[in-house]
Amino acid sequence: MSAAVADAGPPHYLILLDQVSILHRLYGDIHTTESVIAELTQPETPGTIREWLASPPAWFHVHADPPVPIELVKKKYGDGERTAIPLAQSLGIDQLLCDDRKAVEEARRRGMVSIGTIGILIQADLRGWLSYPEQWARLRETPFRYNQQQADEWMRTYQRLAEQQQQREQEKGQGL
């Protein structure tokens, strides 16, 4: 099974949705940094998240912050993003779970595949593990940041992928 490195966003929201186990189902072991844990355990963080992190499952690994390349120090990333990207590189992991668009672009420039909370929920829906529309409705009740244009695009992407999957399943059922 593969592995991924996570910034704070996806674990934060998936814990709130009680769907964090899909990270392990989709990606195997999840690695993160002490800086990400610090972000996730701020006093204003919901207790549910701090409780989960107090006794994480065996597949969730916390690493010391790696050395951060100077070009990442100069960019306006949070400490989590700034440490997650070099952690992924040092572990030879090419998957970064992150919601910050600038950090996602940086990870892609470095040859990584990056996916955020929405993409994770869509992947889990397409595998039949949850309902994206239901989880999206719940996610909207959290402090998850988005604008209506993004929300509309995510729903169109989900609908397109769900239709493609349904077509493939129909073709498979017809022996095509």
Protein Blocks (a to p, Z undefined) as FASTA:
>chain_A
ZZddddfklmmmmmmnopmmmmmmmnopadddfklmmmmmgfklcfklmmmmmmccfklc
cdddddddfklmmpccdfklmmmmmmmmmnopabdcdfbfklmmmmmmnopacddfklmm
mmmmmnopacfklmmmmmmmmmbdcdfklmmmmmmmmmmmmmmmmmmmmmmmnoZZ
